[in-house]
């Protein structure tokens, strides 16, 4: 049993050290990924706003809303 502990402990330490080193390399990745995601979301929101505020889409939406209100009343 004692021999087993002597063999396992160094392996566990090297595994922990390896995991810590790999985590240390990726410290800035999550921030960059969030920044890219935010920029993409803002760009998509801008395009969507431009499409919805166009006159063709406004008239189409008004037609849909009017027909929905007429079917309820």
N, C-alpha and C positions, 0 to 999 in steps of 0.2 A: 504494500500500500504506500509506503514511504517513497519507494522508487517511482511509483506512478505520479505522485505529487511533484516530485523533482522534475519529471518529464513534462507534465502538463503546464506548470506555472510559466516556464519560459515561453512556451507556445502561445499561451493566453496573452502574455505581455506583448509579444511581437504582433499578434493579431490586433490587439488594442492600439498599439503604436501605428500599425499600418492603416487602421481605420481612421485614426486621428489625423494622420498625414493626408489621407485622401480627402477628408472633410475640410482640412485647412486650404486645400487648393480651390475648393468650390465656394469660398465665402462670398465672393462678389457675384456669383451667377444668379442667385435668386433676385437680387436687386435689379440686375440688368433684364432679367426675364419679366419682372413686374413692369419695368419701364416700357419695354416693347409692347407688352399687353395693353398698358394704358394708352400708349400712342395709337395702337391699332383700334382700340375702342373709341377713342375720340375721333379718329378719322372716319370710322363707320358711322358714328352718330352725326357727323357733319354731312356725310353723303345722304344719310337717311333724312335728315332735316331738309336738305336741298330738294330731295325727291318729293317729300310730303308737302312742302310749301309751293310746289309748282302748280300752275293753274289747272293743268290737265288732271292731276291727282286730286286737287281740291274739288273740282266739279264731279269727278267720279265718286269721291267720298260723300259729297252732299247728296248725290243721287241715291246711293246706298242707304244713307241715313233717312232720307225722305221716304223711300219705299218701305223701310223697316217701321217707321212711325205710322205710315198709312195702314200697314197690315195690322198693327196693334190697335189703332183707333177704330 
